Amino acid sequence: MQSEPHFDPVVAFGLKALAMAIKGKTRQLQRGDGHQLRAARVELVPDDEAARDAVDHFLVQAELDQPGAGAGLMDFLTGWRSGAIRATAHVTEAALLDQVPDQFDWQMRKDCGHE
């Protein structure tokens, strides 16, 4: 049984924020990156106050110190919503386990000694 891919907005936002944090740490942030991160936060986790505060802090700090802002955002992501991300990992694992057969074909073949 193959299930549809599961889209989790928390994970999607986390990946976007992680990409921005890395860009900040490596001084690669460009004009418009902050707007993209804020838009992703509004679209994907609109009611998450901690994410809103972290993004706002990142954007202000990035104007002064990109590496520091990136490190701060990465620190935030380390503990943020870890339960939700673990739950997504469990859903993914369960979907993969659903695809594993109970028995392999050779285990049911009569020429292998099974009846």
N, CA, C and O of each residue as an XYZ file, in Angstrom:
460
protein
N       0.831     -1.172      0.000
C       0.000      0.000      0.000
C       0.880      1.242      0.000
O       1.700      1.430      0.899
N       0.711      2.065     -0.984
C       1.525      3.258     -1.093
C       0.677      4.455     -0.704
O      -0.398      4.662     -1.266
N       1.146      5.242      0.249
C       0.378      6.390      0.697
C       0.903      7.656      0.027
O       2.026      7.712     -0.475
N       0.046      8.656      0.043
C       0.422      9.949     -0.511
C       1.497     10.587      0.363
O       1.526     10.362      1.573
N       2.373     11.372     -0.235
C       3.364     12.081      0.577
C       2.653     13.009      1.568
O       1.623     13.602      1.248
N       3.202     13.122      2.742
C       2.608     13.951      3.790
C       3.311     15.301      3.800
O       4.529     15.367      3.968
N       2.551     16.376      3.622
C       3.096     17.726      3.683
C       2.857     18.271      5.071
O       1.718     18.338      5.532
N       3.912     18.656      5.729
C       3.808     19.246      7.056
C       4.329     20.679      6.982
O       5.516     20.887      6.726
N       3.461     21.673      7.201
C       3.902     23.064      7.102
C       4.985     23.431      8.105
O       5.803     24.310      7.833
N       5.006     22.771      9.263
C       6.043     23.045     10.261
C       7.407     22.642      9.713
O       8.381     23.384      9.844
N       7.469     21.475      9.106
C       8.731     21.011      8.529
C       9.130     21.907      7.349
O      10.301     22.257      7.198
N       8.160     22.271      6.524
C       8.450     23.138      5.376
C       9.014     24.480      5.839
O       9.990     24.973      5.275
N       8.402     25.066      6.861
C       8.932     26.326      7.378
C      10.311     26.119      7.986
O      11.215     26.929      7.778
N      10.474     25.037      8.733
C      11.772     24.762      9.352
C      12.885     24.650      8.326
O      13.989     25.146      8.547
N      12.599     23.999      7.200
C      13.613     23.868      6.151
C      13.931     25.222      5.512
O      15.091     25.525      5.230
N      12.901     26.025      5.287
C      13.115     27.363      4.721
C      13.946     28.206      5.686
O      14.889     28.884      5.277
N      13.591     28.157      6.964
C      14.328     28.931      7.963
C      15.762     28.438      8.094
O      16.680     29.240      8.266
N      15.960     27.134      8.014
C      17.308     26.587      8.088
C      18.156     27.072      6.909
O      19.326     27.415      7.077
N      17.559     27.096      5.727
C      18.287     27.599      4.555
C      18.686     29.059      4.756
O      19.799     29.453      4.407
N      17.786     29.858      5.313
C      18.098     31.276      5.568
C      19.158     31.413      6.650
O      20.027     32.281      6.564
N      19.091     30.563      7.665
C      20.099     30.614      8.728
C      21.484     30.311      8.164
O      22.461     30.965      8.526
N      21.566     29.340      7.295
C      22.855     28.993      6.678
C      23.338     30.139      5.793
O      24.521     30.479      5.803
N      22.431     30.728      5.033
C      22.815     31.880      4.204
C      23.342     33.011      5.081
O      24.315     33.677      4.728
N      22.698     33.223      6.218
C      23.163     34.271      7.126
C      24.530     33.947      7.689
O      25.416     34.802      7.714
N      24.705     32.713      8.143
C      25.992     32.332      8.736
C      27.141     32.465      7.742
O      28.282     32.706      8.135
N      26.841     32.310      6.458
C      27.893     32.395      5.436
C      27.895     33.744      4.701
O      28.518     33.890      3.649
N      27.197     34.708      5.266
C      27.119     36.070      4.702
C      26.601     36.080      3.260
O      27.087     36.834      2.416
N      25.620     35.239      2.999
C      25.079     35.132      1.646
C      23.659     35.681      1.518
O      23.046     35.553      0.458
N      23.128     36.287      2.575
C      21.775     36.843      2.498
C      21.730     37.958      1.465
O      22.633     38.791      1.381
N      20.668     37.952      0.687
C      20.498     38.969     -0.353
C      19.182     39.702     -0.133
O      18.319     39.265      0.628
N      19.060     40.812     -0.813
C      17.827     41.599     -0.737
C      16.654     40.711     -1.150
O      16.711     40.047     -2.185
N      15.627     40.697     -0.370
C      14.451     39.883     -0.663
C      14.397     38.578      0.115
O      13.322     37.994      0.254
N      15.523     38.110      0.623
C      15.523     36.859      1.389
C      14.669     36.980      2.650
O      13.928     36.062      3.004
N      14.784     38.115      3.312
C      14.001     38.327      4.524
C      12.510     38.318      4.237
O      11.722     37.763      5.004
N      12.130     38.932      3.133
C      10.718     38.943      2.741
C      10.225     37.513      2.478
O       9.115     37.153      2.868
N      11.054     36.711      1.819
C      10.674     35.313      1.545
C      10.492     34.521      2.837
O       9.557     33.730      2.962
N      11.386     34.738      3.793
C      11.279     34.024      5.062
C      10.026     34.450      5.815
O       9.303     33.615      6.358
N       9.775     35.752      5.844
C       8.576     36.240      6.530
C       7.315     35.711      5.844
O       6.370     35.309      6.522
N       7.290     35.706      4.522
C       6.127     35.199      3.786
C       5.915     33.711      4.067
O       4.778     33.265      4.221
N       6.997     32.946      4.133
C       6.891     31.519      4.437
C       6.337     31.314      5.840
O       5.511     30.428      6.062
N       6.786     32.122      6.778
C       6.292     32.018      8.154
C       4.798     32.323      8.215
O       4.042     31.612      8.876
N       4.374     33.383      7.522
C       2.957     33.765      7.528
C       2.098     32.682      6.866
O       1.006     32.370      7.340
N       2.598     32.122      5.779
C       1.833     31.112      5.053
C       1.806     29.763      5.775
O       0.763     29.112      5.842
N       2.950     29.347      6.314
C       3.072     27.982      6.824
C       2.763     27.824      8.314
O       2.163     26.830      8.723
N       3.168     28.795      9.117
C       2.917     28.709     10.566
C       2.397     30.065     11.071
O       3.046     30.710     11.894
N       1.229     30.495     10.578
C       0.746     31.846     10.856
C       0.473     32.136     12.335
O       0.582     33.287     12.756
N       0.128     31.140     13.117
C      -0.232     31.368     14.517
C       0.897     31.072     15.497
O       0.692     31.120     16.710
N       2.064     30.772     14.993
C       3.187     30.414     15.855
C       3.935     31.683     16.271
O       4.709     32.249     15.499
N       3.683     32.112     17.508
C       4.302     33.349     17.999
C       5.810     33.229     18.145
O       6.538     34.188     17.889
N       6.280     32.066     18.551
C       7.729     31.870     18.710
C       8.431     31.991     17.356
O       9.498     32.597     17.262
N       7.839     31.420     16.318
C       8.431     31.526     14.978
C       8.400     32.972     14.501
O       9.360     33.457     13.902
N       7.290     33.658     14.770
C       7.195     35.074     14.372
C       8.292     35.892     15.043
O       8.969     36.688     14.393
N       8.462     35.691     16.345
C       9.492     36.445     17.074
C      10.885     36.109     16.572
O      11.724     36.999     16.435
N      11.142     34.834     16.295
C      12.464     34.430     15.815
C      12.763     35.033     14.445
O      13.878     35.490     14.196
N      11.772     35.034     13.560
C      11.966     35.613     12.227
C      12.186     37.117     12.344
O      13.086     37.666     11.708
N      11.367     37.786     13.157
C      11.538     39.236     13.327
C      12.922     39.569     13.887
O      13.578     40.500     13.421
N      13.357     38.811     14.879
C      14.688     39.037     15.469
C      15.791     38.784     14.425
O      16.749     39.549     14.320
N      15.636     37.714     13.673
C      16.609     37.392     12.632
C      16.719     38.534     11.623
O      17.824     38.927     11.250
N      15.592     39.062     11.187
C      15.608     40.112     10.168
C      16.264     41.388     10.680
O      17.010     42.035      9.945
N      16.001     41.753     11.912
C      16.614     42.950     12.485
C      18.111     42.732     12.660
O      18.914     43.588     12.289
N      18.485     41.587     13.226
C      19.889     41.314     13.495
C      20.693     41.131     12.206
O      21.874     41.473     12.157
N      20.054     40.591     11.161
C      20.768     40.350      9.906
C      21.257     41.645      9.273
O      22.238     41.641      8.529
N      20.583     42.747      9.561
C      21.036     44.047      9.044
C      22.379     44.440      9.648
O      23.155     45.163      9.024
N      22.652     43.966     10.854
C      23.875     44.336     11.567
C      24.946     43.252     11.524
O      26.138     43.546     11.431
N      24.507     41.993     11.593
C      25.454     40.884     11.747
C      24.845     39.611     11.160
O      24.171     38.861     11.867
N      25.078     39.368      9.882
C      24.487     38.200      9.231
C      24.893     36.885      9.905
O      24.020     36.063     10.185
N      26.180     36.656     10.176
C      26.545     35.384     10.816
C      25.887     35.206     12.186
O      25.439     34.111     12.524
N      25.831     36.268     12.962
C      25.185     36.175     14.268
C      23.688     35.904     14.148
O      23.122     35.122     14.913
N      23.059     36.561     13.178
C      21.626     36.340     12.953
C      21.368     34.900     12.523
O      20.414     34.269     12.978
N      22.223     34.385     11.645
C      22.070     33.009     11.184
C      22.254     32.014     12.315
O      21.515     31.035     12.419
N      23.244     32.269     13.164
C      23.480     31.380     14.304
C      22.296     31.426     15.269
O      21.889     30.395     15.804
N      21.752     32.604     15.488
C      20.611     32.738     16.382
C      19.384     32.004     15.855
O      18.674     31.342     16.612
N      19.138     32.126     14.551
C      17.993     31.437     13.963
C      18.198     29.925     14.017
O      17.251     29.172     14.245
N      19.428     29.488     13.809
C      19.716     28.060     13.879
C      19.514     27.538     15.310
O      18.998     26.437     15.503
N      19.917     28.322     16.297
C      19.693     27.937     17.694
C      18.202     27.814     17.986
O      17.769     26.884     18.667
N      17.422     28.756     17.467
C      15.972     28.697     17.655
C      15.406     27.410     17.059
O      14.599     26.728     17.690
N      15.832     27.088     15.849
C      15.296     25.920     15.155
C      15.639     24.611     15.855
O      14.900     23.632     15.744
N      16.744     24.594     16.566
C      17.171     23.380     17.254
C      16.123     22.885     18.245
O      15.913     21.678     18.364
N      15.472     23.783     18.947
C      14.492     23.371     19.941
C      13.055     23.597     19.524
O      12.138     23.099     20.177
N      12.842     24.325     18.467
C      11.488     24.697     18.051
C      10.709     23.508     17.518
O      11.168     22.801     16.621
N       9.568     23.302     18.058
C       8.620     22.313     17.556
C       9.229     20.934     17.348
O       8.825     20.207     16.441
N      10.175     20.577     18.163
C      10.826     19.285     17.959
C       9.820     18.144     18.019
O       9.995     17.131     17.340
N       8.776     18.290     18.815
C       7.751     17.257     18.887
C       7.019     17.089     17.567
O       6.744     15.966     17.146
N       6.702     18.201     16.911
C       5.998     18.132     15.628
C       6.886     17.515     14.555
O       6.416     16.746     13.716
N       8.142     17.848     14.587
C       9.055     17.293     13.593
C       9.261     15.799     13.844
O       9.340     15.012     12.901
N       9.348     15.412     15.120
C       9.450     13.975     15.436
C       8.192     13.238     14.992
O       8.270     12.116     14.490
N       7.013     13.877     15.181
C       5.758     13.242     14.770
C       5.741     13.028     13.264
O       5.275     11.992     12.789
N       6.247     14.001     12.510
C       6.315     13.851     11.055
C       7.244     12.711     10.680
O       6.967     11.954      9.750
N       8.337     12.591     11.400
C       9.258     11.476     11.136
C       8.576     10.146     11.403
O       8.792      9.186     10.663
N       7.759     10.069     12.444
C       7.044      8.826     12.756
C       6.010      8.506     11.678
O       5.840      7.342     11.313
N       5.320      9.520     11.166
C       4.339      9.306     10.093
C       5.042      8.786      8.851
O       4.556      7.869      8.190
N       6.183      9.373      8.538
C       6.953      8.932      7.373
C       7.426      7.498      7.560
O       7.333      6.686      6.638
N       7.927      7.186      8.734
C       8.389      5.834      9.010
C       7.235      4.835      8.909
O       7.399      3.749      8.353
N       6.075      5.201      9.443
C       4.906      4.314      9.380
C       4.484      4.071      7.934
O       4.122      2.952      7.570
N       4.532      5.115      7.113
C       4.168      4.960      5.703
C       5.136      4.019      4.996
O       4.725      3.202      4.172
N       6.404      4.133      5.315
C       7.390      3.249      4.705
C       7.205      1.809      5.183
O       7.351      0.875      4.395
N       6.891      1.624      6.453
C       6.691      0.283      6.980
C       5.446     -0.371      6.391
O       5.397     -1.593      6.247
N       4.440      0.435      6.050
C       3.234     -0.106      5.409
C       3.541     -0.718      4.049
O       2.786     -1.558      3.559
N       4.632     -0.306      3.444
C       4.990     -0.785      2.114
C       5.797     -2.077      2.152
O       6.012     -2.704      1.115
N       6.244     -2.480      3.344
C       7.044     -3.695      3.482
C       6.099     -4.899      3.526
O       5.172     -4.924      4.335
N       6.325     -5.901      2.661
C       5.434     -7.071      2.672
C       5.637     -7.912      3.935
O       6.712     -7.928      4.536
N       4.552     -8.614      4.314
C       4.648     -9.513      5.474
C       5.578    -10.682      5.184
O       6.339    -11.126      6.043
N       5.494    -11.164      3.958
C       6.356    -12.259      3.530
C       6.886    -11.938      2.142
O       6.218    -11.299      1.330
N       8.080    -12.391      1.899
C       8.643    -12.242      0.570
C       8.129    -13.378     -0.313
O       7.711    -14.417      0.196
N       8.159    -13.189     -1.615
C       7.639    -14.181     -2.558
C       8.236    -15.567     -2.328
O       7.518    -16.566     -2.380
N       9.534    -15.635     -2.075
C      10.177    -16.934     -1.943
C       9.689    -17.692     -0.711
O       9.792    -18.917     -0.657
N       9.154    -16.967      0.283
C       8.683    -17.629      1.495
C       7.370    -18.373      1.261
O       6.975    -19.201      2.082
N       6.698    -18.089      0.160
C       5.426    -18.743     -0.126
C       5.541    -19.771     -1.252
O       4.556    -20.430     -1.584
N       6.714    -19.915     -1.835
C       6.877    -20.815     -2.979
C       7.029    -22.257     -2.522
O       7.766    -22.550     -1.581
N       6.325    -23.148     -3.197
C       6.399    -24.573     -2.864
C       7.762    -25.166     -3.165
O       8.195    -26.106     -2.499
N       8.453    -24.611     -4.186
C       9.757    -25.185     -4.530
C      10.833    -24.786     -3.500
O      11.981    -25.217     -3.614
N      10.475    -23.983     -2.516
C      11.397    -23.627     -1.430
C      11.049    -24.379     -0.149
O      11.550    -24.059      0.929
N      10.173    -25.395     -0.283
C       9.838    -26.208      0.864
C       8.616    -25.729      1.631
O       8.310    -26.261      2.698
N       7.916    -24.736      1.105
C       6.723    -24.230      1.781
C       5.485    -24.721      1.055
O       5.469    -24.807     -0.173
N       4.463    -25.038      1.807
C       3.224    -25.511      1.189
C       2.095    -24.581      1.412
O       0.982    -24.840      0.953
